[in-house]
Amino acid sequence: MLVELTERVSYAPGGVNIGVVLADDDRAILIDTGLNDTSVRKVLRDLDAVGRRVTDIINTHGHADHFGGNAFTVKRTGARVYAPRWDETILRYPLFQPLSLFAGADPPSSMRTGFMLAAESPVDVIFDAGPLAIAGVDLEAVSLAGHSGNQMGILVDGVFFCADVILPERVIERYKMPYLYSVRDHLPSLDRAEAVSHHITVPGHGPTLEHVSVGVTPNRNLVIQVAEMIVDICAEPRTPEDVLALVLERLNADPGDAPSYYLLHPTAFAYLSYLEAEGALEHRIERRRSLWQRR
């Protein structure tokens, strides 16, 4: 069921929130399509019922749970797909997502589930941050890189679809240290999100917020907490695997399957890279191991 936010902007709540923007004629734009065809089918039915046809899809970033419904929607409607530069590669070649999480190697079967591996999606238009005109509607793409290489938020009519720059408490509680491609990019993106003028926020997951800052604070605090924890852990030389295990121990987190673990594994590397760049850690190869230690 669509929840109306403004006269022409609504969203379908779900595991991944799907945005809907109505154009001046019978056209409609989707913002993300969810994990698979299940949720987007309901959105298409609701739009069909009011004489609207989906002509365009905007994907905020290249993670399977946000573009998993693309292939079905394109087949059903012929919609054009808009995707951010760089992230668009994963829409075209979805295996790159589990591959990148599995250290760039051929991923095992446990990493080839729907949560990690979506159906291939066409990409018709690659977009960058800035004004975006689609189906006669003026939108704004906001750079929110960090959760992915080039994640974008979408602003339309004062509604800010902020993708996964912030995550709700239930996701934080589950993963303890949610996936990040780059801590170095993520922190400025949190600041950038807060600076966006809007009156309602639709995160990629979880309920709407009056303003994104409500979610920014706990997400920023978590990043700072984990970073400080890693610096403390690296008082003596540690391998990345040791760092991750000790962080998870302190957070009382126990990933129960391969996808959960391999979302956290590169996240630990993202923190190590960030802390080295900040001058807090040093890195060396010694005794055939990659070691990280506090400066």
JOMOLIN-V279885 format. One line per field, one symbol per residue. ss: DSSP state (2 for helix, 1 for strand, 0 for the rest). A space follows every 10 residues. Layout:
ss->???
This chain:
ss->0111000011 1100000111 1100001111 1001002222 2222222220 0011111110 0002222002 2222222001 1111000222 2200222222 2000000022 2000000000 0000111001 1111001111 1110000000 0111110011 1110000022 2222200000 0022222222 2222200001 1110000010 0022222222 2222222222 2220000102 2222222222 0000000222 2222222222 2222222000 1111110011 11110
